[in-house]
């Protein structure tokens, strides 16, 4: 499939697919936010391009599974991904949508390189502001060279820095994220945890509270992968009812109360009924 370049993109808005139209809309909003807030337009444009490239090369997992020469271990892991989707949808009541129903081939283990920074005399992280997600204590890059350059620039300003790889990321429900082929290197249980972690971000995300968002997603991903089983499960009405009630309450709640409700849910599910926040 040809690379996405300005010359290969149709000019008529009517000829765009739904994902392309959504991408153009979000890109326009990002550009507007950049002009207002002084964000790096080049950085956001490159991130939008890389996201578009991943979406462009999606292939339905069902199509891949239909190939008779598919290796047995890959077939098992792809089937696991689809089973985890069903489990997260039916049991955890996460907003699965069309996420992880497709796969995109990537030629590297780390899909994103994350830059973190803090003053040399403090443990308080430096934060970057972005549209939609607010203030976050990291900045992601699709190329390690770009991440290293950002780290060097921050060090020149007097900060300590740390660059780490990330094998996955979430578009927070704006797109139907594909499974990235690098995740197929993980063991089945770890793969289930990563999928559930990212689907939690798709379901719930509180802007400018990344430490909590990541901690909650990590807990749900870890607990989910332990509960997941590709074998038929006996329904547990009380648990499923409580999870469904929690999800509806979160979606109806204003941001100021979402965090407290999620803390109560996680604490109760972990058996810490005496916990108070």
C-alpha positions in Angstrom: 0.0 0.0 0.0 1.5 3.4 -0.9 2.6 5.7 1.8 0.3 8.6 2.8 1.6 11.7 1.2 -0.1 15.0 0.3 -0.2 14.0 -3.3 -2.0 10.7 -2.5 -4.7 12.2 -0.4 -7.9 13.1 -2.4 -8.8 16.8 -2.3 -12.6 16.4 -2.1 -13.9 16.1 1.5 -16.7 13.9 0.3 -14.2 11.2 -0.8 -12.8 10.8 2.7 -13.6 7.7 4.7 -15.1 8.2 8.1 -11.8 7.7 10.0 -10.1 10.2 7.6 -12.8 12.8 8.2 -12.5 12.3 12.0 -8.7 12.7 11.7 -9.1 15.9 9.7 -11.5 17.3 12.2 -9.3 16.5 15.2 -6.2 17.8 13.3 -8.1 21.1 12.7 -9.0 21.3 16.4 -5.4 20.6 17.4 -4.2 23.3 15.1 -6.6 25.8 16.6 -5.6 24.8 20.1 -2.0 25.2 19.1 -2.5 28.7 17.9 -4.3 29.6 21.1 -2.1 27.9 23.6 1.3 28.1 21.8 1.7 24.3 21.5 4.2 22.9 19.0 2.3 22.7 15.7 5.0 20.6 14.0 4.9 18.1 16.9 1.1 17.7 16.8 1.1 17.4 13.0 3.7 14.7 13.0 1.8 12.8 15.7 -1.4 13.1 13.6 0.5 11.8 10.5 1.9 8.8 12.4 -1.6 7.9 13.8 -3.1 8.2 10.3 -0.4 5.8 9.0 -1.2 3.2 11.7 -4.9 3.5 10.9 -4.4 3.4 7.1 -2.6 0.0 7.3 -5.2 -1.8 9.5 -6.3 -5.3 8.5 -9.2 -7.1 10.1 -8.0 -9.8 12.5 -10.7 -12.1 11.1 -9.0 -11.8 7.7 -5.7 -12.8 9.1 -7.2 -15.7 11.0 -8.6 -17.0 7.7 -5.2 -17.5 6.3 -4.4 -21.3 6.3 -0.7 -20.8 6.6 -0.8 -18.6 9.7 1.5 -19.9 12.4 -0.2 -21.7 15.3 1.2 -19.4 18.0 0.1 -16.3 16.2 -3.3 -17.7 15.6 -3.7 -18.5 19.3 -2.7 -14.9 20.3 -5.0 -13.3 17.8 -7.8 -15.4 19.0 -6.9 -14.4 22.6 -7.1 -10.7 21.6 -10.7 -11.2 20.3 -11.6 -13.1 23.4 -10.2 -10.4 25.7 -12.3 -7.8 23.7 -15.4 -9.9 24.4 -14.5 -10.3 28.1 -13.8 -6.6 28.6 -17.0 -5.7 26.9 -19.3 -8.2 28.6 -17.7 -8.7 32.0 -15.8 -5.4 32.7 -18.3 -3.2 30.8 -15.5 -1.3 29.1 -16.1 0.8 26.0 -14.6 -1.7 23.5 -16.3 -0.4 20.3 -14.2 -1.4 17.3 -10.9 -1.3 19.0 -8.5 -4.2 18.6 -10.6 -5.8 15.9 -7.9 -5.0 13.4 -4.1 -5.4 13.3 -1.4 -3.1 11.9 2.1 -4.4 11.2 4.9 -2.4 12.8 8.6 -3.1 12.3 9.8 -2.2 15.8 9.3 -3.3 19.4 8.7 0.1 20.9 6.0 2.1 19.0 6.5 5.3 21.1 9.4 6.8 23.0 8.4 8.8 26.1 10.4 11.7 27.5 10.0 12.6 31.2 11.8 15.4 33.0 12.1 17.0 36.5 14.1 19.8 38.1 17.5 18.5 39.3 16.6 19.5 42.9 13.0 18.2 42.9 10.9 15.1 42.3 8.1 17.2 40.9 7.7 16.2 37.2 7.8 18.7 34.5 4.4 18.8 32.6 3.5 19.5 29.0 0.1 20.8 28.0 -1.9 19.2 25.1 -5.4 19.6 23.8 -7.9 17.1 25.2 -5.6 15.4 27.7 -4.5 18.6 29.5 -1.2 18.6 31.5 0.8 15.4 31.3 4.2 14.5 32.9 5.6 13.2 29.6 5.9 13.8 25.9 5.7 10.9 23.4 7.6 10.5 20.1 7.3 7.9 17.4 11.1 8.2 16.7 13.8 7.6 19.4 16.0 10.3 17.8 13.3 12.9 18.3 12.8 11.8 21.9 16.5 12.0 22.6 16.7 15.5 21.0 13.8 16.6 23.3 15.6 15.1 26.3 18.9 17.0 25.4 16.9 20.2 25.1 15.4 19.8 28.5 18.8 18.9 30.0 20.2 22.2 28.6 17.4 24.0 30.5 18.5 22.4 33.7 16.3 19.3 34.0 17.1 15.7 34.6 15.5 13.5 32.0 14.5 9.9 31.3 13.6 8.4 28.0 11.7 5.1 28.0 10.0 2.9 25.4 6.3 2.2 25.3 4.8 -0.8 23.4 1.3 0.6 23.1 -0.8 3.7 23.4 -4.5 4.7 23.3 -6.3 7.2 21.2 -8.8 7.5 24.1 -11.7 6.3 21.9 -11.3 8.9 19.1 -10.3 6.1 16.8 -10.7 2.3 16.7 -7.2 1.5 17.7 -5.6 -1.5 15.9 -3.6 -4.2 17.6 0.0 -3.4 16.9 1.9 -6.5 15.7 4.7 -5.9 18.2 2.3 -6.9 21.0 2.2 -10.4 19.6 5.6 -11.0 21.1 4.1 -10.9 24.6 2.8 -13.9 26.5 -0.9 -14.4 26.4 -1.6 -13.3 30.0 0.6 -10.1 29.5 -1.1 -9.4 26.2 -4.5 -9.6 27.9 -3.3 -7.1 30.5 -2.1 -4.6 27.9 -5.3 -4.8 25.9 -7.5 -4.3 29.0 -5.2 -1.4 30.2 -5.6 0.4 26.9 -9.4 -0.3 26.7 -9.8 1.2 30.2 -8.2 4.5 28.9 -10.7 4.3 26.1 -13.5 4.1 28.7 -12.4 6.5 31.3 -9.8 9.3 31.2 -9.6 12.4 33.5 -7.7 15.2 31.9 -4.6 16.5 33.8 -4.6 13.6 36.2 -2.3 11.2 34.4 -0.8 9.6 37.5 -4.2 8.5 38.6 -5.3 7.5 35.1 -2.3 5.3 34.6 -2.5 3.8 38.1 -6.2 2.9 37.6 -5.6 1.5 34.2 -2.7 -0.6 35.5 -4.8 -2.0 38.3 -7.7 -2.8 36.0 -5.4 -4.3 33.4 -3.6 -6.5 36.1 -6.9 -7.6 37.7 -8.5 -8.1 34.4 -5.8 -10.4 33.0 -6.0 -12.6 36.1 -9.8 -12.8 35.8 -9.8 -13.4 32.0 -10.2 -16.9 30.6 -10.8 -17.9 27.0 -13.0 -20.8 28.3 -16.8 -20.3 28.8 -17.5 -18.5 32.0 -20.4 -18.9 34.4 -22.1 -15.5 34.7 -22.0 -13.8 38.1 -25.0 -11.5 38.1 -24.1 -9.5 41.3 -20.6 -8.7 40.1 -21.7 -7.9 36.6 -24.5 -5.7 37.9 -22.1 -3.8 40.1 -19.7 -3.2 37.3 -22.4 -2.1 34.9 -23.7 0.3 37.6 -20.3 1.7 38.2 -19.7 2.3 34.4 -23.1 4.1 34.1 -22.3 6.3 37.2 -18.9 7.3 35.9 -20.3 8.2 32.5 -23.1 10.3 34.1 -20.8 12.1 36.6 -19.1 15.4 36.2 -15.2 15.2 36.1 -14.9 16.5 39.7 -16.6 13.4 41.2 -15.4 10.7 38.7 -12.1 10.3 40.5 -13.7 9.6 43.9 -16.1 7.2 42.5 -13.4 5.3 40.7 -11.3 5.1 43.8 -14.3 3.7 45.7 -14.9 1.1 43.0 -11.3 0.0 42.8 -10.9 -0.2 46.6 -14.1 -2.2 47.0 -13.1 -4.6 44.2 -9.7 -5.1 45.8 -11.4 -6.0 49.1 -10.4 -2.7 50.9 -13.9 -1.9 52.0 -12.6 0.1 54.9 -10.6 2.5 52.7 -11.6 6.2 52.8 -10.5 8.8 50.4 
